[in-house]
Amino acid sequence: MKVCMIGGGYVGLVSAACFSDFGWSVTCVEKDTEKLAMLLDGQIPIFEPGLDDLVARNRAAGRIVFTGEMGPAVSEADLVFLAVGTPMRRGSGHADLTYVYAAVAELAPHLTGYTVITTKSTVPVGTSREIERRLRMLRPDGDFSVCSNPEFLREGSAIGDFTHPDRVIVGVGEDDARARDVMSRVYKPLALRNAPVIFTTRESAELAKYAANAFLAMKISFINEMADLCEAVGADVQQVATAIGSDRRIGDKFLHAGPGYGGSCFPKDVSALVRTAREARRPLSLVEQVQTVNEERKQAMVSKIVEAAGGEVRDRVIAVLGVTFKPNTDDMREAPSLTIVPRLMDKGASVRLHDPQGRRQAEPLFEGARWFDSAMEMIDGADILVLLTEWNEYRALDLKAVKGLMRGDRLVDLRNVFQPDDAMRAGFVYEGVGRGDAAA
């Protein structure tokens, strides 16, 4: 099977590499000239564990190629995936489908023979039907189907999520047996491993992606509110999370208290779902509150740091461990650090930053902050240490050695990575999230 992947970002590049590893012939179309040059040179423009080896292996085998030309890639393809960006429109909350519709207009003249066009990007309900409508206008003679196949990849574990999915959701048109057959064939390697491939209507597939992300975002906001209550009543949110997460009806995923969710999916998908519901005159008050709680959470973490410092951070040196929205990625989109770090600088703090992979993406975003290549070098002489992203290398820090380098003694652990007793034995005044009086 010949596959064309339009878009070489997180979703497109990981999906293209994994499909090629299944044995399919994949052409990945990337319009960004800088990214394309890197890909053609054997470099990976994003950080995703294992992706460089996966691409190199399949490129050497001739199963994946990269190009900036859409025409030949589309004309030879049995299946075209749309994996372009659908960013959130500022102010409206809508998903911006400019890149999707631009790709549709560009590919239309090159459709040859029967072709399935499938949205891999997260798109609002009704987008597949709109793509089909546009294509029918552009190519009334065309022989094609339009499907929806939302991705459920987590940055930092995307390859494993693709190759061992909880499920694959495919939305096809009514009675479209040909499209169903093509989509069944492309995912046959997963079906043979007993991965569920669920066929739905296109609208159901589109909505399922938004509903899943909104539910997970709700779990994060829920446990963050529980963390606040734990602090007020002397309970430990980690013990509470373990207790409720052991219930199979709830599950233990996404029950880690912290500074709020970020990234490329949850913020924009929750916002787009809220907008869709409002337009359908079925407002989702619960989901809307999730947004509010998450925004307030970031501001509350600034207050937590200031309070831990004794109520004043002006002229204090704050060393921040991690700025990406989660570990094992260089993605800075909607990261809590984008709110927390500038607010600390606005309050007069001298902020130092370290991140194992995020510096290239993040450095232009934090004007006035000082970057360090080494965490221990950054910590030397700091008054306050803040852990913001739970990279594994931070878990291994020798707290006694860290305390010995610092000028101050405050450790604000916004991910509950360290044990309060260990921190206090090392000489720290420890502040976690939702840990009640554990550090008292």
CORMO-V334478 format. One record per run of one state. SS is the DSSP state (H for helix, E for strand, C for the rest). FROM is the first residue (numbers start at 1). LEN is the number of residues. If there is no record, write none. Layout:
BEGIN
ss	from	len
SS	FROM	LEN
SS	FROM	LEN
END
This chain:
BEGIN
ss	from	len
C	1	1
E	2	5
C	7	3
H	10	12
C	22	3
E	25	5
C	30	3
H	33	8
C	41	10
H	51	10
C	61	3
E	64	4
C	68	2
H	70	6
C	76	3
E	79	4
C	83	5
E	88	1
C	89	6
E	95	1
C	96	2
H	98	11
C	109	6
E	115	5
C	120	7
H	127	12
C	139	5
E	144	5
C	149	9
H	158	6
C	164	4
E	168	5
C	173	4
H	177	10
C	187	1
H	188	4
C	192	5
E	197	5
H	202	32
C	234	3
H	237	9
C	246	20
H	266	14
C	280	5
H	285	24
C	309	8
E	317	5
C	322	15
H	337	10
C	347	3
E	350	5
C	355	4
H	359	7
C	366	4
E	370	2
C	372	3
H	375	5
C	380	4
E	384	4
C	388	4
H	392	4
C	396	3
H	399	7
C	406	4
E	410	4
C	414	6
H	420	6
C	426	3
E	429	3
C	432	9
END
